Structures are given as structure tokens and as C-alpha cells.
Amino acid sequence: MIPVLTSKKASELPVSEVASILQADLQNGLNKCEVSHRRAFHGWNEFDISEDEPLWKKYISQFKNPLIMLLLASAVISVLMHQFDDAVSITVAILIVVTVAFVQEYRSEKSLEELNKLMPPECHCVREGKLEHTLARDLVPGDTVCLSVGDRVPADLRLFEAVDLSIDESSLTGETTPCSKVTAPQPAATNGDLASRSNIAFMGTLVRCGKAKGIVIGTGENSEFGEVFKMMQAEEAPKTPLQKSMDLLGKQLSFYSFGIIGIIMLVGWLLGKDILEMFTISVSLAVAAIPEGLPIVVTVTLALGVMRMVKKRAIVKKLPIVETLGCCNVICSDKTGTLTKNEMTVTHVFTSDGLRAEVTGVGYNPFGEVIVDGDVVHGFYNPSVSRIVEAGCVCNDAVIRNNTLMGKPTEGALIALAMKMGLDGLQQDYIRKAEYPFSSEQKWMAVKCVHRTQQDRPEICFMKGAYEQVIKYCTTYHSKGQTLTLTQQQRDLYQQEKAQMGSAGLRASRLGLYSKTSQSVSGEEIDAMDVQQLSQMVPKVAVFYRASPRHKMKIIKSLQKNGSVVAMTGDGVNDAVALKAADIGVAMGQTGTDVCKEAADMILVDDDFQTIMSAIEEGKGIYNNIKNFVRFQLSTSIAALTLISLATLMNFPNPLNAMQILWINIIMDGPPAQSLGVEPVDKDVIRKPPRNWKDSILTKNLILKILVSSIIIVCGTLFVFWRELRDNVITPRDTTMTFTCFVFFDMFNALSSRSQTKSVFEIGLCSNKMFCYAVLGSIMGQLLVIYFPPLQKVFQTESLSILDLLFLLGLTSSVCIVSEIIKKVERSREKIQKPVSSTSSSFLEV
């Protein structure tokens, strides 16, 4: 059977030998029978992407979350103990969580599908002696393909004809300069990396100028593009920090639940109570202690974050990803096409008579101005500027159509400059008589022309190229309309200006990524190091250059080995493996390749790097909101369970009846609690260092605050119960006061839980409107329970006086006051200590 040649092997062989191995006819191509035969063996020229899971499987996969599994266990135990109301409420909570997560991720997938709906790639292929226009997926090894300007290379090709061919390989190799292509075989010693294989056109790269013919040597997964794809498929995406934190929280809650069971059984046994009865009570309390509302808050908070990111033109594939950037402390970014647009733009012009012009606008379009001494220059208004623009425009093979360049980036920049001055039509004013094409050896291009209206006059020669080469041919220069002899003094002036402009144009320094103290490391140097050595070196490096997909993945792994949470941004095929290996991969939506978008976790629809800052804000805000909810939920749960446990163990009358406990449970998991998850993002959060992903949600500081709030609630509620129970007979008034006291404590506890660091007055009492509505609704509901006769019968309550309510409000506000005092003390300590953050984000250019 016809073998597949690697690009390295094919580049070393003469074209005739390649054609012989592939049994191909370079001029006439393959016949259709042979094409079918080869396709049956090699398959289509596409990637074997596994089919999407059916929707029901995707839905079931949402149940794999450890916290969800803990809740499922709680529901089963509730059923076994005939506590069907608990079982129903827990099951409803689980269904809400998995449904919201499933729907949001499904919507993100559909958004991505819309983004990726591109026209299928096509190509020109010679078969049976005829040039055919066909789909790229139809190609097989041995096909002859024709390339021209603007074509996307449809498969790996060994070139056998090339006329002034230049190919943009930045999406595969990361090299910004288009690669000039030849047809001669290369010695094995000179073709080690992809960028050096000058007789191979790689799948997915773009023809910038010239034309060529090549023989297909590799299709689909057997191409160099396919090698990257296979590496990406083999790489497992890591768990997000939030998923790790929630896993840990699930284990902690399970541990605490078993602890509650053990302690209550032990105390009951010591008090001489029935062990089976104590086991039943302790299991019930343990199940009740598990916050079934937590997964709902986490899911809804993440879903809202994802929706806010959509408004900012970013698609987030998986819900937990939106929080990951909040603890990211290293961002690795591909430069070409990500930090830079892979375009060239003229920004300054220096004329032969010493005028300096500034050029505004970017890209291959007419939007921008040429300014000299504050005046806008247009047309032939300034001869010194217009003459240099004319030379760059006429001595040029590039074409710009609909803001799209067909040709070399340098030539495109000169055409765009002419467009800004209204001089782009000059190319049509001249008839080209001769051309001396640019080559890497001579480093200049020249054309001989005559003006269409002056064809009887001598030919004019326009030349452009590297300064050192062009100046050799110059003997005179223009100065304010005169032609003067080019002196050595004038040459020195030009050389000085050229050096100054060159240093100002350094791209790593203008982006602010590279300084004199920074280190840079090449791909070859990375090959010489193992992951351990690279891990020690990587914190000192600002820029990695000539980095292949394997190099980029190695860099990501070494950073993760150091304990860093790594984000990777990129747009090309060569970034895909690193995007998948990183904790969060961010792809460019407009310039990014399909493979890149497939590998990424988040896609910037408008390629706006600033969106990442918004994502960092969202991530930090979401995590803070989750912590706020955990604090409220656990402090309230612990308080409620402590009350019931003490009453049960000490044979006290129960301070709350079953319906009142149910109402409190609704408040604990209901609107007031859920509204903490939609607290607006604190604008100061972006100034704080990334959180340590190893830290549990339940930090020592948070546990202390939970316990302080719980103790205040328990003590306050017991005080009210004791105060009302002086006659040792439980009346509806006693339980109503105790019940209302606990509910009001809940409301003030929720208020103080809105922020762990700022006063409620700093963040604004009404800044979270949903919280205001939730608390107002809960208070109105409580008042109905107390004063509405039908509900009085259900909840066994009676009306309270205004003085009773004022007394309860004064007492229950203590939980908020103490919390505010703790925040103030913590802020004062922070001001005194003024710690220097050692976890600030790093930025690497790969």
C-alpha cells in the first residue's frame, strides 16, 4: 500500500523520489479509481473527533460531583428513616443543581458551534490531467495540489514548483515572518524543526504571495497539524481549583457529619439513653447539617458569571472555569496573533531631508492619518513624504481587498500607508517594464516603470529593501525639491536615525514583557532540560522563543509542578496542546484556529485581551460569594442543630416545633441564602493577590467567624427561650418569641455575611437588590406567620407586641454588630502589618 511520508523525510528527498514512493504523476495527478482506493486505506483528510455524548449521558455526568453524591446519600438515608420531607427537599435541590449546570454548559457548547460554523476548506487539485476545485477533505497522499495567493494549504505538501512563494506559518510554528519556499531537497542536518523545512507546505498555513504546486505527503492525522491534534487529544485537562476546593469541602462535611453522629451517640450513651434512638437522632441531624443549598448557590453563581462573560464577548465552556482565573498566578501567552495581531503597520516615516511623520491607525485598511508637525498630510501636499510613499507603493506586489491582505505583511503595511494618504492608486499609474524580485540574499526589490501618461520618457526605477543594501545604490538625495550629493555626513545621519527607529520598534519591550534584567530561553535550550530543571529555571524567565507545541506543554507542566495555577492564551495550532494542559486555556475567537478553540476552556469572541481582566474579577468575586454563602449556611445550620441537640440530650422541651424548623430550613437554603451568591463583584478584588488553590474554603479564619456567629445565635435564642419559659410551661408565645428570634438572627447573619472584609455600609445596604427583596420577603413571611390567623394555626404562633419585636430586633442585631467589629479589627491589623504579596501574577510570553 502507498506509504505516508513524514515532512522531515520528504524534505530530504528529491521530488522524483518522493513521486516514485507515492506512485504519483506530478503533472496529470491521480485517477479517480486510485483516489478511491487510497481513501479506503488512508481515510478522509480530516480529524477523527469522537462523536458527542448523547444528552442523557451529559446530564448523568453532572451527578459525579462529590458534594452531589453526598447529598444523594443523605436523600437515601432520609428515605430509609422515613423522613420523606427531607428526602424530597434534598432531591429537588439536586435536580435544580444538575439541570442548571447542564443547561448552561449546553448553551456554551451551542455558542461555540455557532462560532465554528465556517465554510468547509476547498482546494485546487490536478486529477486525470484536469485542474479540479474540490473539498480539502477529499485529498489523498499522492494528489497534486496547486497553491496561489490567499489559499489555505489543505494538506502537507512536498513542493515541486514554487514561484516567489511565501507562506505564513505562524499558526503552526509561531514564526511571525512568512517563510520563503523552494523546491530543492534539504540535507538532514538542516531540517530539524518545522520552520526550517523550506520545501514543505504545511496543512493549515496561509499562502501570502506567489504560486506553487506540491504533492500531498500527509493527510488528516498523518500531517504535522495532525501530530499536534493527537498530542492535544492525549492530554488530560486538569481539574479546576474550584472543583478541587468543592471536593475537599465535600470530604470535610462528610467528616464533620460522622463526627456529629459519633459525639451525639457518645453523649447519649453516657446519659443512659437508648443507643438506637440516639443513632436515629444523630443521623437525622447529620443529614440536616449538610447544606443542600450550597451546590445550588455554586451552580447559579457560576452560571450568572458565565452569562455576564457572554455579555463581555467571552464564551466559557464549563461552569467551574469562570472561577479559575481568580486564583491564576501565571499567565503564559503566545505572542503572535494574541498579544500582537500578526500584522505590520507603518508608525513613523523619516524622509531624506530630515522630516519626521507619525502615522496613526493599525491594520490593512485606510483608517488613519499621516501627521507632520501637527498637520495632516494627504496626497502630494508634502513632496518629501509623498515621494517615499510612492516608492513603497509602486515597488510592491501586495494587494489589500476588503481589509484583507494578499501578499507579504511588510508590503501590506506600505500599501496601507499609501491608502491613508490617498495614494494607493499610484500602482495603476505606472506600467511595469521589469522586476527584480526580493530574495533573502540580496534583501531588496526593484521595479522599472514608465508613467502611463509619459511613456516616451526614460524609465524610472523604484527600489525598497533593507537599509544597508539600498543605501549602497544611492549617490544623491532629495531635499526640499532639490537633488543633492549624498555625503558621508548625510549617510551617518541616516544610519543614526535607522538605529534609533530600530530600537524603538522592538516588539517584546514595547509590550512591557522584557527588560534588561529578564531572561529569555529558546526551544533548543528547553530540549536540553528535564521538567525538574525547567521548574527551577522558569520563574526567572520572561520570554520563551522558538517554542514548539511540546516545548509549550513542558513549560506549562513545569509551572504546575511549582504549584502555580496557569492560564494559557493562544490562537494557533501550535498552542492547542498547551491550552489543554493549562488550568485554563483561553483561545482567540476571530483569529484562533478550530483546533485551538476545541482545546480551550474560554474563547474571547472579539480577541480582546482586556476581557481576561474581567474574567479575573468574575472569578475572584464568585469565590468570595461562595465563601459568604458557606459562612451563612453553616453558622445558621450549626446554631439550629445545637439548639435541637441540647434540647434532646438534656431532656429540655423542644424550643421549636416541626413546622417552625421547616420554615427556618427554607430560609437557610432559600432566597436570603441564594441571594448571597449574586452579590456584585467588589471592584477592589482585582488588586488582591490570587488565592492559594490549596487553601480550603473552610479556612481557620472562616471557621472562627462561623463559630462566633453560631454561638451568638444559640446564646441569644436560648436566652429568649429561658426568659419566656419562667413558668416552666411551653406556650405558643414562648415558641413564637424563640422562633422569631432565630429568624431575625438569620436575617442579620445574612447581612453580615455579604462581605468577609468590608462593612455593610461600605458595600452599600441596597447594592444587592436581590438580597434586599429576599430579606424583605422573608420578614414579610415571618410577620404573616405571626399575625395571619390561618398561618398561626399551622405554625402554632400568636401575635407579638411592637415592644416584643423591638426587643428582638435589638438583641438579634448583635450578631451583625460583632461581625462588623471583627472585620474592623482585621482591617486595622492588615494596615499595621502591610504584608508584601508574594503571590502576584506573573506573565510569560511563549
Secondary structure as UniProt FT lines:
FT   HELIX           7..12
FT   HELIX           15..21
FT   TURN            22..23
FT   TURN            26..28
FT   HELIX           32..42
FT   HELIX           55..61
FT   HELIX           62..64
FT   HELIX           66..80
FT   TURN            81..82
FT   HELIX           84..115
FT   STRAND          122..127
FT   TURN            128..129
FT   STRAND          130..135
FT   HELIX           136..138
FT   TURN            141..142
FT   STRAND          144..147
FT   TURN            149..150
FT   STRAND          156..168
FT   HELIX           170..173
FT   STRAND          179..180
FT   HELIX           188..190
FT   HELIX           194..196
FT   TURN            198..199
FT   STRAND          200..201
FT   TURN            203..204
FT   STRAND          206..218
FT   HELIX           220..222
FT   HELIX           224..234
FT   HELIX           241..270
FT   TURN            271..272
FT   HELIX           275..289
FT   HELIX           293..311
FT   TURN            312..313
FT   STRAND          314..316
FT   TURN            319..320
FT   HELIX           321..324
FT   HELIX           325..327
FT   STRAND          330..333
FT   TURN            337..339
FT   STRAND          348..350
FT   TURN            352..353
FT   STRAND          356..359
FT   STRAND          370..372
FT   TURN            373..374
FT   STRAND          375..377
FT   TURN            379..380
FT   HELIX           383..394
FT   STRAND          399..401
FT   TURN            402..403
FT   STRAND          404..406
FT   HELIX           409..420
FT   TURN            421..422
FT   TURN            424..425
FT   HELIX           426..429
FT   STRAND          430..436
FT   TURN            440..442
FT   STRAND          444..451
FT   TURN            452..453
FT   TURN            455..456
FT   STRAND          460..465
FT   HELIX           467..470
FT   HELIX           471..473
FT   STRAND          476..479
FT   TURN            480..481
FT   STRAND          482..485
FT   HELIX           488..504
FT   HELIX           507..510
FT   TURN            511..512
FT   TURN            516..517
FT   STRAND          519..522
FT   HELIX           523..527
FT   HELIX           531..537
FT   HELIX           538..540
FT   STRAND          541..545
FT   HELIX           549..561
FT   TURN            562..563
FT   STRAND          566..570
FT   HELIX           573..575
FT   HELIX           576..581
FT   STRAND          584..588
FT   TURN            589..591
FT   HELIX           594..599
FT   STRAND          602..604
FT   TURN            605..606
FT   TURN            609..610
FT   HELIX           611..649
FT   TURN            650..651
FT   HELIX           658..669
FT   HELIX           671..675
FT   HELIX           676..678
FT   HELIX           683..687
FT   TURN            693..694
FT   HELIX           700..724
FT   TURN            725..727
FT   HELIX           732..752
FT   TURN            753..754
FT   HELIX           760..763
FT   TURN            765..766
FT   HELIX           769..787
FT   HELIX           789..795
FT   HELIX           802..812
FT   HELIX           814..833
FT   STRAND          842..845
//
